[in-house]
Amino acid sequence: MNSFPWWGSVFLAIGSYCGLKYGTPYILAPDSPLSGLIPLFAPLCAMGLLLLAGKQLYDNDGGQKNSPSEGSDSLETDKDE
């Protein structure tokens, strides 16, 4: 089974933030106590999904690692020359 792609979590975070922040005041009655409380949780929900996206991005890197023959990122130079 394929895992959910990391960018899907980013889109889900955007959708959940917009839905909780701007959508719930239109759905709930204005005199409802939840109409003012639920939009406050929009950033928390988005942060959780963005953290999940970051985890998925680094977990699903495909095992691509630089081999020594492909070059090195170190600043060491040959001192024999």
PyMOL Python script that loads the backbone (N, CA, C, O; Angstrom):
from pymol import cmd

cmd.read_pdbstr("""\
ATOM      1  N   MET A   1       0.837  -1.175   0.000  1.00  0.00           N
ATOM      2  CA  MET A   1       0.000   0.000   0.000  1.00  0.00           C
ATOM      3  C   MET A   1       0.882   1.239   0.000  1.00  0.00           C
ATOM      4  O   MET A   1       1.838   1.322   0.771  1.00  0.00           O
ATOM      5  N   ASN A   2       0.572   2.185  -0.847  1.00  0.00           N
ATOM      6  CA  ASN A   2       1.330   3.425  -0.910  1.00  0.00           C
ATOM      7  C   ASN A   2       0.930   4.340   0.235  1.00  0.00           C
ATOM      8  O   ASN A   2      -0.227   4.367   0.654  1.00  0.00           O
ATOM      9  N   SER A   3       1.896   5.080   0.726  1.00  0.00           N
ATOM     10  CA  SER A   3       1.594   6.018   1.799  1.00  0.00           C
ATOM     11  C   SER A   3       1.063   7.317   1.209  1.00  0.00           C
ATOM     12  O   SER A   3       1.225   7.591   0.020  1.00  0.00           O
ATOM     13  N   PHE A   4       0.449   8.083   2.036  1.00  0.00           N
ATOM     14  CA  PHE A   4      -0.103   9.383   1.644  1.00  0.00           C
ATOM     15  C   PHE A   4       1.069  10.314   1.343  1.00  0.00           C
ATOM     16  O   PHE A   4       1.977  10.414   2.169  1.00  0.00           O
ATOM     17  N   PRO A   5       1.093  10.999   0.200  1.00  0.00           N
ATOM     18  CA  PRO A   5       2.242  11.855  -0.133  1.00  0.00           C
ATOM     19  C   PRO A   5       2.331  13.057   0.804  1.00  0.00           C
ATOM     20  O   PRO A   5       1.327  13.516   1.348  1.00  0.00           O
ATOM     21  N   TRP A   6       3.535  13.547   0.975  1.00  0.00           N
ATOM     22  CA  TRP A   6       3.763  14.652   1.909  1.00  0.00           C
ATOM     23  C   TRP A   6       3.041  15.916   1.475  1.00  0.00           C
ATOM     24  O   TRP A   6       2.559  16.678   2.313  1.00  0.00           O
ATOM     25  N   TRP A   7       2.966  16.142   0.172  1.00  0.00           N
ATOM     26  CA  TRP A   7       2.315  17.359  -0.300  1.00  0.00           C
ATOM     27  C   TRP A   7       0.810  17.299  -0.087  1.00  0.00           C
ATOM     28  O   TRP A   7       0.148  18.336  -0.059  1.00  0.00           O
ATOM     29  N   GLY A   8       0.264  16.101   0.063  1.00  0.00           N
ATOM     30  CA  GLY A   8      -1.150  15.969   0.393  1.00  0.00           C
ATOM     31  C   GLY A   8      -1.445  16.526   1.780  1.00  0.00           C
ATOM     32  O   GLY A   8      -2.505  17.105   2.015  1.00  0.00           O
ATOM     33  N   SER A   9      -0.496  16.343   2.693  1.00  0.00           N
ATOM     34  CA  SER A   9      -0.659  16.905   4.033  1.00  0.00           C
ATOM     35  C   SER A   9      -0.587  18.424   4.014  1.00  0.00           C
ATOM     36  O   SER A   9      -1.240  19.086   4.820  1.00  0.00           O
ATOM     37  N   VAL A  10       0.197  18.978   3.107  1.00  0.00           N
ATOM     38  CA  VAL A  10       0.271  20.438   2.989  1.00  0.00           C
ATOM     39  C   VAL A  10      -1.062  20.984   2.496  1.00  0.00           C
ATOM     40  O   VAL A  10      -1.576  21.958   3.046  1.00  0.00           O
ATOM     41  N   PHE A  11      -1.622  20.365   1.465  1.00  0.00           N
ATOM     42  CA  PHE A  11      -2.922  20.811   0.962  1.00  0.00           C
ATOM     43  C   PHE A  11      -4.020  20.606   2.002  1.00  0.00           C
ATOM     44  O   PHE A  11      -4.931  21.427   2.119  1.00  0.00           O
ATOM     45  N   LEU A  12      -3.936  19.524   2.749  1.00  0.00           N
ATOM     46  CA  LEU A  12      -4.912  19.274   3.801  1.00  0.00           C
ATOM     47  C   LEU A  12      -4.784  20.317   4.908  1.00  0.00           C
ATOM     48  O   LEU A  12      -5.792  20.733   5.479  1.00  0.00           O
ATOM     49  N   ALA A  13      -3.562  20.744   5.218  1.00  0.00           N
ATOM     50  CA  ALA A  13      -3.359  21.785   6.224  1.00  0.00           C
ATOM     51  C   ALA A  13      -3.963  23.110   5.763  1.00  0.00           C
ATOM     52  O   ALA A  13      -4.597  23.814   6.550  1.00  0.00           O
ATOM     53  N   ILE A  14      -3.767  23.444   4.497  1.00  0.00           N
ATOM     54  CA  ILE A  14      -4.341  24.682   3.960  1.00  0.00           C
ATOM     55  C   ILE A  14      -5.869  24.624   3.997  1.00  0.00           C
ATOM     56  O   ILE A  14      -6.526  25.578   4.413  1.00  0.00           O
ATOM     57  N   GLY A  15      -6.422  23.500   3.559  1.00  0.00           N
ATOM     58  CA  GLY A  15      -7.872  23.345   3.554  1.00  0.00           C
ATOM     59  C   GLY A  15      -8.477  23.342   4.947  1.00  0.00           C
ATOM     60  O   GLY A  15      -9.536  23.929   5.171  1.00  0.00           O
ATOM     61  N   SER A  16      -7.808  22.683   5.880  1.00  0.00           N
ATOM     62  CA  SER A  16      -8.353  22.644   7.238  1.00  0.00           C
ATOM     63  C   SER A  16      -8.265  24.009   7.907  1.00  0.00           C
ATOM     64  O   SER A  16      -9.172  24.391   8.647  1.00  0.00           O
ATOM     65  N   TYR A  17      -7.188  24.750   7.659  1.00  0.00           N
ATOM     66  CA  TYR A  17      -7.079  26.089   8.234  1.00  0.00           C
ATOM     67  C   TYR A  17      -8.189  26.989   7.702  1.00  0.00           C
ATOM     68  O   TYR A  17      -8.883  27.654   8.470  1.00  0.00           O
ATOM     69  N   CYS A  18      -8.346  27.003   6.395  1.00  0.00           N
ATOM     70  CA  CYS A  18      -9.388  27.858   5.798  1.00  0.00           C
ATOM     71  C   CYS A  18     -10.777  27.421   6.239  1.00  0.00           C
ATOM     72  O   CYS A  18     -11.640  28.257   6.509  1.00  0.00           O
ATOM     73  N   GLY A  19     -10.991  26.123   6.312  1.00  0.00           N
ATOM     74  CA  GLY A  19     -12.302  25.626   6.719  1.00  0.00           C
ATOM     75  C   GLY A  19     -12.629  25.945   8.158  1.00  0.00           C
ATOM     76  O   GLY A  19     -13.750  26.349   8.466  1.00  0.00           O
ATOM     77  N   LEU A  20     -11.656  25.766   9.055  1.00  0.00           N
ATOM     78  CA  LEU A  20     -11.917  26.052  10.460  1.00  0.00           C
ATOM     79  C   LEU A  20     -11.978  27.551  10.741  1.00  0.00           C
ATOM     80  O   LEU A  20     -12.796  28.008  11.539  1.00  0.00           O
ATOM     81  N   LYS A  21     -11.120  28.299  10.090  1.00  0.00           N
ATOM     82  CA  LYS A  21     -11.042  29.736  10.370  1.00  0.00           C
ATOM     83  C   LYS A  21     -12.195  30.518   9.737  1.00  0.00           C
ATOM     84  O   LYS A  21     -12.784  31.391  10.374  1.00  0.00           O
ATOM     85  N   TYR A  22     -12.508  30.203   8.491  1.00  0.00           N
ATOM     86  CA  TYR A  22     -13.496  31.007   7.766  1.00  0.00           C
ATOM     87  C   TYR A  22     -14.804  30.271   7.487  1.00  0.00           C
ATOM     88  O   TYR A  22     -15.833  30.906   7.256  1.00  0.00           O
ATOM     89  N   GLY A  23     -14.773  28.947   7.505  1.00  0.00           N
ATOM     90  CA  GLY A  23     -15.974  28.192   7.166  1.00  0.00           C
ATOM     91  C   GLY A  23     -16.906  27.956   8.324  1.00  0.00           C
ATOM     92  O   GLY A  23     -18.124  28.019   8.156  1.00  0.00           O
ATOM     93  N   THR A  24     -16.368  27.686   9.501  1.00  0.00           N
ATOM     94  CA  THR A  24     -17.242  27.375  10.632  1.00  0.00           C
ATOM     95  C   THR A  24     -18.098  28.546  11.101  1.00  0.00           C
ATOM     96  O   THR A  24     -19.222  28.307  11.541  1.00  0.00           O
ATOM     97  N   PRO A  25     -17.638  29.802  11.034  1.00  0.00           N
ATOM     98  CA  PRO A  25     -18.559  30.877  11.433  1.00  0.00           C
ATOM     99  C   PRO A  25     -19.796  30.969  10.544  1.00  0.00           C
ATOM    100  O   PRO A  25     -20.847  31.429  10.991  1.00  0.00           O
ATOM    101  N   TYR A  26     -19.679  30.535   9.293  1.00  0.00           N
ATOM    102  CA  TYR A  26     -20.846  30.556   8.399  1.00  0.00           C
ATOM    103  C   TYR A  26     -21.764  29.362   8.625  1.00  0.00           C
ATOM    104  O   TYR A  26     -22.967  29.446   8.379  1.00  0.00           O
ATOM    105  N   ILE A  27     -21.201  28.250   9.093  1.00  0.00           N
ATOM    106  CA  ILE A  27     -21.999  27.043   9.285  1.00  0.00           C
ATOM    107  C   ILE A  27     -22.734  27.076  10.624  1.00  0.00           C
ATOM    108  O   ILE A  27     -23.913  26.729  10.702  1.00  0.00           O
ATOM    109  N   LEU A  28     -22.031  27.493  11.670  1.00  0.00           N
ATOM    110  CA  LEU A  28     -22.624  27.501  13.004  1.00  0.00           C
ATOM    111  C   LEU A  28     -23.440  28.776  13.218  1.00  0.00           C
ATOM    112  O   LEU A  28     -23.221  29.801  12.573  1.00  0.00           O
ATOM    113  N   ALA A  29     -24.362  28.675  14.124  1.00  0.00           N
ATOM    114  CA  ALA A  29     -25.178  29.842  14.475  1.00  0.00           C
ATOM    115  C   ALA A  29     -24.302  30.873  15.186  1.00  0.00           C
ATOM    116  O   ALA A  29     -23.407  30.496  15.943  1.00  0.00           O
ATOM    117  N   PRO A  30     -24.538  32.148  14.959  1.00  0.00           N
ATOM    118  CA  PRO A  30     -23.695  33.176  15.580  1.00  0.00           C
ATOM    119  C   PRO A  30     -23.754  33.199  17.106  1.00  0.00           C
ATOM    120  O   PRO A  30     -22.797  33.625  17.752  1.00  0.00           O
ATOM    121  N   ASP A  31     -24.863  32.746  17.689  1.00  0.00           N
ATOM    122  CA  ASP A  31     -24.970  32.747  19.142  1.00  0.00           C
ATOM    123  C   ASP A  31     -24.418  31.473  19.778  1.00  0.00           C
ATOM    124  O   ASP A  31     -24.455  31.326  20.999  1.00  0.00           O
ATOM    125  N   SER A  32     -23.909  30.559  18.966  1.00  0.00           N
ATOM    126  CA  SER A  32     -23.327  29.319  19.473  1.00  0.00           C
ATOM    127  C   SER A  32     -21.960  29.596  20.092  1.00  0.00           C
ATOM    128  O   SER A  32     -21.176  30.363  19.533  1.00  0.00           O
ATOM    129  N   PRO A  33     -21.664  28.984  21.236  1.00  0.00           N
ATOM    130  CA  PRO A  33     -20.346  29.210  21.841  1.00  0.00           C
ATOM    131  C   PRO A  33     -19.206  28.617  21.008  1.00  0.00           C
ATOM    132  O   PRO A  33     -18.062  29.060  21.112  1.00  0.00           O
ATOM    133  N   LEU A  34     -19.518  27.625  20.193  1.00  0.00           N
ATOM    134  CA  LEU A  34     -18.473  27.013  19.365  1.00  0.00           C
ATOM    135  C   LEU A  34     -18.100  27.881  18.162  1.00  0.00           C
ATOM    136  O   LEU A  34     -17.031  27.696  17.580  1.00  0.00           O
ATOM    137  N   SER A  35     -18.956  28.813  17.787  1.00  0.00           N
ATOM    138  CA  SER A  35     -18.658  29.637  16.620  1.00  0.00           C
ATOM    139  C   SER A  35     -17.458  30.550  16.857  1.00  0.00           C
ATOM    140  O   SER A  35     -16.796  30.945  15.897  1.00  0.00           O
ATOM    141  N   GLY A  36     -17.170  30.885  18.066  1.00  0.00           N
ATOM    142  CA  GLY A  36     -15.988  31.682  18.376  1.00  0.00           C
ATOM    143  C   GLY A  36     -14.810  30.845  18.813  1.00  0.00           C
ATOM    144  O   GLY A  36     -13.671  31.308  18.768  1.00  0.00           O
ATOM    145  N   LEU A  37     -15.066  29.608  19.239  1.00  0.00           N
ATOM    146  CA  LEU A  37     -13.995  28.760  19.772  1.00  0.00           C
ATOM    147  C   LEU A  37     -13.297  27.943  18.687  1.00  0.00           C
ATOM    148  O   LEU A  37     -12.072  27.829  18.708  1.00  0.00           O
ATOM    149  N   ILE A  38     -14.021  27.388  17.767  1.00  0.00           N
ATOM    150  CA  ILE A  38     -13.431  26.512  16.746  1.00  0.00           C
ATOM    151  C   ILE A  38     -12.420  27.236  15.861  1.00  0.00           C
ATOM    152  O   ILE A  38     -11.377  26.655  15.562  1.00  0.00           O
ATOM    153  N   PRO A  39     -12.670  28.477  15.423  1.00  0.00           N
ATOM    154  CA  PRO A  39     -11.652  29.156  14.607  1.00  0.00           C
ATOM    155  C   PRO A  39     -10.315  29.365  15.324  1.00  0.00           C
ATOM    156  O   PRO A  39      -9.287  29.543  14.671  1.00  0.00           O
ATOM    157  N   LEU A  40     -10.322  29.345  16.648  1.00  0.00           N
ATOM    158  CA  LEU A  40      -9.067  29.487  17.384  1.00  0.00           C
ATOM    159  C   LEU A  40      -8.170  28.262  17.248  1.00  0.00           C
ATOM    160  O   LEU A  40      -6.959  28.360  17.445  1.00  0.00           O
ATOM    161  N   PHE A  41      -8.745  27.117  16.915  1.00  0.00           N
ATOM    162  CA  PHE A  41      -7.979  25.890  16.759  1.00  0.00           C
ATOM    163  C   PHE A  41      -7.434  25.690  15.347  1.00  0.00           C
ATOM    164  O   PHE A  41      -6.737  24.708  15.095  1.00  0.00           O
ATOM    165  N   ALA A  42      -7.733  26.591  14.434  1.00  0.00           N
ATOM    166  CA  ALA A  42      -7.275  26.465  13.045  1.00  0.00           C
ATOM    167  C   ALA A  42      -5.749  26.453  12.938  1.00  0.00           C
ATOM    168  O   ALA A  42      -5.217  25.595  12.233  1.00  0.00           O
ATOM    169  N   PRO A  43      -5.015  27.355  13.598  1.00  0.00           N
ATOM    170  CA  PRO A  43      -3.553  27.298  13.485  1.00  0.00           C
ATOM    171  C   PRO A  43      -2.948  26.028  14.092  1.00  0.00           C
ATOM    172  O   PRO A  43      -1.957  25.505  13.582  1.00  0.00           O
ATOM    173  N   LEU A  44      -3.538  25.541  15.170  1.00  0.00           N
ATOM    174  CA  LEU A  44      -3.018  24.313  15.785  1.00  0.00           C
ATOM    175  C   LEU A  44      -3.184  23.111  14.865  1.00  0.00           C
ATOM    176  O   LEU A  44      -2.283  22.282  14.737  1.00  0.00           O
ATOM    177  N   CYS A  45      -4.327  23.030  14.238  1.00  0.00           N
ATOM    178  CA  CYS A  45      -4.576  21.934  13.301  1.00  0.00           C
ATOM    179  C   CYS A  45      -3.633  22.017  12.103  1.00  0.00           C
ATOM    180  O   CYS A  45      -3.088  21.004  11.663  1.00  0.00           O
ATOM    181  N   ALA A  46      -3.442  23.228  11.578  1.00  0.00           N
ATOM    182  CA  ALA A  46      -2.553  23.403  10.429  1.00  0.00           C
ATOM    183  C   ALA A  46      -1.109  23.082  10.803  1.00  0.00           C
ATOM    184  O   ALA A  46      -0.395  22.459  10.017  1.00  0.00           O
ATOM    185  N   MET A  47      -0.668  23.499  11.994  1.00  0.00           N
ATOM    186  CA  MET A  47       0.706  23.201  12.415  1.00  0.00           C
ATOM    187  C   MET A  47       0.937  21.702  12.548  1.00  0.00           C
ATOM    188  O   MET A  47       1.986  21.190  12.158  1.00  0.00           O
ATOM    189  N   GLY A  48      -0.042  21.007  13.098  1.00  0.00           N
ATOM    190  CA  GLY A  48       0.091  19.554  13.223  1.00  0.00           C
ATOM    191  C   GLY A  48       0.209  18.876  11.870  1.00  0.00           C
ATOM    192  O   GLY A  48       1.028  17.973  11.701  1.00  0.00           O
ATOM    193  N   LEU A  49      -0.584  19.291  10.920  1.00  0.00           N
ATOM    194  CA  LEU A  49      -0.525  18.694   9.586  1.00  0.00           C
ATOM    195  C   LEU A  49       0.758  19.076   8.850  1.00  0.00           C
ATOM    196  O   LEU A  49       1.286  18.275   8.077  1.00  0.00           O
ATOM    197  N   LEU A  50       1.264  20.285   9.079  1.00  0.00           N
ATOM    198  CA  LEU A  50       2.526  20.672   8.444  1.00  0.00           C
ATOM    199  C   LEU A  50       3.712  19.929   9.058  1.00  0.00           C
ATOM    200  O   LEU A  50       4.670  19.604   8.356  1.00  0.00           O
ATOM    201  N   LEU A  51       3.654  19.664  10.349  1.00  0.00           N
ATOM    202  CA  LEU A  51       4.696  18.829  10.962  1.00  0.00           C
ATOM    203  C   LEU A  51       4.656  17.414  10.404  1.00  0.00           C
ATOM    204  O   LEU A  51       5.697  16.801  10.165  1.00  0.00           O
ATOM    205  N   LEU A  52       3.451  16.902  10.201  1.00  0.00           N
ATOM    206  CA  LEU A  52       3.306  15.585   9.587  1.00  0.00           C
ATOM    207  C   LEU A  52       3.865  15.578   8.170  1.00  0.00           C
ATOM    208  O   LEU A  52       4.503  14.607   7.761  1.00  0.00           O
ATOM    209  N   ALA A  53       3.633  16.650   7.418  1.00  0.00           N
ATOM    210  CA  ALA A  53       4.155  16.746   6.052  1.00  0.00           C
ATOM    211  C   ALA A  53       5.683  16.729   6.060  1.00  0.00           C
ATOM    212  O   ALA A  53       6.301  16.068   5.225  1.00  0.00           O
ATOM    213  N   GLY A  54       6.290  17.448   6.992  1.00  0.00           N
ATOM    214  CA  GLY A  54       7.745  17.431   7.095  1.00  0.00           C
ATOM    215  C   GLY A  54       8.280  16.059   7.441  1.00  0.00           C
ATOM    216  O   GLY A  54       9.302  15.638   6.900  1.00  0.00           O
ATOM    217  N   LYS A  55       7.610  15.362   8.326  1.00  0.00           N
ATOM    218  CA  LYS A  55       8.029  14.002   8.678  1.00  0.00           C
ATOM    219  C   LYS A  55       7.914  13.073   7.484  1.00  0.00           C
ATOM    220  O   LYS A  55       8.809  12.268   7.225  1.00  0.00           O
ATOM    221  N   GLN A  56       6.806  13.188   6.753  1.00  0.00           N
ATOM    222  CA  GLN A  56       6.614  12.337   5.584  1.00  0.00           C
ATOM    223  C   GLN A  56       7.639  12.643   4.498  1.00  0.00           C
ATOM    224  O   GLN A  56       8.089  11.738   3.794  1.00  0.00           O
ATOM    225  N   LEU A  57       8.005  13.896   4.360  1.00  0.00           N
ATOM    226  CA  LEU A  57       8.984  14.277   3.344  1.00  0.00           C
ATOM    227  C   LEU A  57      10.322  13.618   3.609  1.00  0.00           C
ATOM    228  O   LEU A  57      10.949  13.101   2.684  1.00  0.00           O
ATOM    229  N   TYR A  58      10.770  13.624   4.846  1.00  0.00           N
ATOM    230  CA  TYR A  58      12.073  13.058   5.157  1.00  0.00           C
ATOM    231  C   TYR A  58      12.029  11.549   5.363  1.00  0.00           C
ATOM    232  O   TYR A  58      13.061  10.889   5.236  1.00  0.00           O
ATOM    233  N   ASP A  59      10.879  10.990   5.673  1.00  0.00           N
ATOM    234  CA  ASP A  59      10.770   9.537   5.779  1.00  0.00           C
ATOM    235  C   ASP A  59      10.715   8.874   4.414  1.00  0.00           C
ATOM    236  O   ASP A  59      11.184   7.746   4.263  1.00  0.00           O
ATOM    237  N   ASN A  60      10.161   9.538   3.428  1.00  0.00           N
ATOM    238  CA  ASN A  60       9.975   8.958   2.101  1.00  0.00           C
ATOM    239  C   ASN A  60      10.960   9.514   1.087  1.00  0.00           C
ATOM    240  O   ASN A  60      10.589   9.778  -0.056  1.00  0.00           O
ATOM    241  N   ASP A  61      12.209   9.695   1.490  1.00  0.00           N
ATOM    242  CA  ASP A  61      13.188  10.251   0.557  1.00  0.00           C
ATOM    243  C   ASP A  61      13.691   9.217  -0.432  1.00  0.00           C
ATOM    244  O   ASP A  61      14.491   9.554  -1.304  1.00  0.00           O
ATOM    245  N   GLY A  62      13.258   7.985  -0.331  1.00  0.00           N
ATOM    246  CA  GLY A  62      13.613   6.961  -1.290  1.00  0.00           C
ATOM    247  C   GLY A  62      14.978   6.337  -1.056  1.00  0.00           C
ATOM    248  O   GLY A  62      15.468   5.586  -1.899  1.00  0.00           O
ATOM    249  N   GLY A  63      15.584   6.633   0.054  1.00  0.00           N
ATOM    250  CA  GLY A  63      16.885   6.060   0.362  1.00  0.00           C
ATOM    251  C   GLY A  63      17.999   6.592  -0.518  1.00  0.00           C
ATOM    252  O   GLY A  63      19.020   5.923  -0.678  1.00  0.00           O
ATOM    253  N   GLN A  64      17.838   7.748  -1.080  1.00  0.00           N
ATOM    254  CA  GLN A  64      18.856   8.319  -1.949  1.00  0.00           C
ATOM    255  C   GLN A  64      19.916   8.993  -1.094  1.00  0.00           C
ATOM    256  O   GLN A  64      19.661  10.006  -0.444  1.00  0.00           O
ATOM    257  N   LYS A  65      21.091   8.419  -1.106  1.00  0.00           N
ATOM    258  CA  LYS A  65      22.199   8.977  -0.346  1.00  0.00           C
ATOM    259  C   LYS A  65      23.385   9.098  -1.275  1.00  0.00           C
ATOM    260  O   LYS A  65      23.543   8.305  -2.203  1.00  0.00           O
ATOM    261  N   ASN A  66      24.208  10.082  -1.026  1.00  0.00           N
ATOM    262  CA  ASN A  66      25.388  10.271  -1.857  1.00  0.00           C
ATOM    263  C   ASN A  66      26.424   9.198  -1.543  1.00  0.00           C
ATOM    264  O   ASN A  66      26.753   8.947  -0.384  1.00  0.00           O
ATOM    265  N   SER A  67      26.919   8.585  -2.582  1.00  0.00           N
ATOM    266  CA  SER A  67      28.012   7.645  -2.392  1.00  0.00           C
ATOM    267  C   SER A  67      29.320   8.420  -2.472  1.00  0.00           C
ATOM    268  O   SER A  67      29.337   9.528  -3.008  1.00  0.00           O
ATOM    269  N   PRO A  68      30.418   7.871  -1.953  1.00  0.00           N
ATOM    270  CA  PRO A  68      31.685   8.604  -1.984  1.00  0.00           C
ATOM    271  C   PRO A  68      32.152   8.920  -3.403  1.00  0.00           C
ATOM    272  O   PRO A  68      32.875   9.897  -3.596  1.00  0.00           O
ATOM    273  N   SER A  69      31.763   8.127  -4.397  1.00  0.00           N
ATOM    274  CA  SER A  69      32.204   8.382  -5.762  1.00  0.00           C
ATOM    275  C   SER A  69      31.454   9.550  -6.398  1.00  0.00           C
ATOM    276  O   SER A  69      31.919  10.115  -7.388  1.00  0.00           O
ATOM    277  N   GLU A  70      30.289   9.921  -5.839  1.00  0.00           N
ATOM    278  CA  GLU A  70      29.506  11.008  -6.400  1.00  0.00           C
ATOM    279  C   GLU A  70      29.991  12.378  -5.940  1.00  0.00           C
ATOM    280  O   GLU A  70      29.528  13.400  -6.448  1.00  0.00           O
ATOM    281  N   GLY A  71      30.881  12.410  -5.023  1.00  0.00           N
ATOM    282  CA  GLY A  71      31.385  13.692  -4.545  1.00  0.00           C
ATOM    283  C   GLY A  71      31.078  13.857  -3.078  1.00  0.00           C
ATOM    284  O   GLY A  71      30.299  13.110  -2.484  1.00  0.00           O
ATOM    285  N   SER A  72      31.700  14.833  -2.532  1.00  0.00           N
ATOM    286  CA  SER A  72      31.566  15.076  -1.113  1.00  0.00           C
ATOM    287  C   SER A  72      31.232  16.535  -0.883  1.00  0.00           C
ATOM    288  O   SER A  72      31.640  17.410  -1.647  1.00  0.00           O
ATOM    289  N   ASP A  73      30.489  16.785   0.172  1.00  0.00           N
ATOM    290  CA  ASP A  73      30.143  18.155   0.520  1.00  0.00           C
ATOM    291  C   ASP A  73      31.124  18.749   1.530  1.00  0.00           C
ATOM    292  O   ASP A  73      30.941  19.881   1.976  1.00  0.00           O
ATOM    293  N   SER A  74      32.135  18.013   1.883  1.00  0.00           N
ATOM    294  CA  SER A  74      33.063  18.514   2.901  1.00  0.00           C
ATOM    295  C   SER A  74      34.002  19.538   2.283  1.00  0.00           C
ATOM    296  O   SER A  74      34.150  19.617   1.064  1.00  0.00           O
ATOM    297  N   LEU A  75      34.622  20.308   3.141  1.00  0.00           N
ATOM    298  CA  LEU A  75      35.529  21.355   2.712  1.00  0.00           C
ATOM    299  C   LEU A  75      36.988  20.892   2.699  1.00  0.00           C
ATOM    300  O   LEU A  75      37.898  21.698   2.503  1.00  0.00           O
ATOM    301  N   GLU A  76      37.202  19.615   2.905  1.00  0.00           N
ATOM    302  CA  GLU A  76      38.568  19.089   2.909  1.00  0.00           C
ATOM    303  C   GLU A  76      39.159  19.138   1.518  1.00  0.00           C
ATOM    304  O   GLU A  76      38.458  18.904   0.534  1.00  0.00           O
ATOM    305  N   THR A  77      40.448  19.442   1.425  1.00  0.00           N
ATOM    306  CA  THR A  77      41.158  19.449   0.153  1.00  0.00           C
ATOM    307  C   THR A  77      42.356  18.529   0.251  1.00  0.00           C
ATOM    308  O   THR A  77      42.811  18.189   1.342  1.00  0.00           O
ATOM    309  N   ASP A  78      42.857  18.134  -0.899  1.00  0.00           N
ATOM    310  CA  ASP A  78      44.048  17.301  -0.915  1.00  0.00           C
ATOM    311  C   ASP A  78      45.261  18.152  -0.568  1.00  0.00           C
ATOM    312  O   ASP A  78      45.510  19.171  -1.212  1.00  0.00           O
ATOM    313  N   LYS A  79      46.007  17.746   0.434  1.00  0.00           N
ATOM    314  CA  LYS A  79      47.174  18.514   0.862  1.00  0.00           C
ATOM    315  C   LYS A  79      48.469  17.971   0.257  1.00  0.00           C
ATOM    316  O   LYS A  79      49.552  18.496   0.515  1.00  0.00           O
ATOM    317  N   ASP A  80      48.345  16.905  -0.555  1.00  0.00           N
ATOM    318  CA  ASP A  80      49.520  16.305  -1.169  1.00  0.00           C
ATOM    319  C   ASP A  80      49.999  17.115  -2.369  1.00  0.00           C
ATOM    320  O   ASP A  80      51.136  16.945  -2.808  1.00  0.00           O
ATOM    321  N   GLU A  81      49.170  17.974  -2.896  1.00  0.00           N
ATOM    322  CA  GLU A  81      49.525  18.695  -4.108  1.00  0.00           C
ATOM    323  C   GLU A  81      50.415  19.873  -3.840  1.00  0.00           C
ATOM    324  O   GLU A  81      50.799  20.580  -4.771  1.00  0.00           O
TER     325      GLU A  81
END
""", "prot")
cmd.dss("prot")
cmd.show_as("cartoon", "prot")
cmd.util.cbc("prot")
cmd.orient("prot")
